[in-house]
């Protein structure tokens, strides 16, 4: 598998965000994650602008894998973006 570049924009209290983190870890993917609700001031504002550019609704989780943006916990789409075949 090629080196996938993944970024997860999440909220610390979001169950779907936690599920996405767990899935990425189970798939042995190195990823950056940003818990937006833990940020403050200009840093938070800048990250929210980044998210809106990827996902105008600014909902969570927003995942960027290489050049693919996935909004929500969508296991099949996440695995496809990572080039992982679904069993079954």
Residue, then its C-alpha position, 0 to 999 in steps of 0.5 A: x500500500x502506498x503512503x496514504x496521507x490522511x487528515x481527520x477533522x473531528x470533535x472530541x465528543x463525537x461518537x462517529x469521529x471516535x469510530x473513524x479514529x478507531x477504523x483508521x488505526x485498525x487499518x494501520x493508517x498514519x493520520x493527523x487528527x484535529x479535534x476542533x472543539x479543543x482549539x481556540x481563537x484564530x487557530x480554531x477559525x483557520x481550521x474551520x475555514x479549511x474544513x469549509x473548503x472541503x465540506x461546506x456544511x462543516x460537519x463531523x467527521x470530515x476526513x481527507x485521504x489523499x485527494x478524497x474527502x469523506x464526510x461522516x463515518x462511512x467505513x466502506x468509502x474510507x476503506x476504498x479511499x485507502x485501497x483496502x478491499x472489503x471482505x465479504 
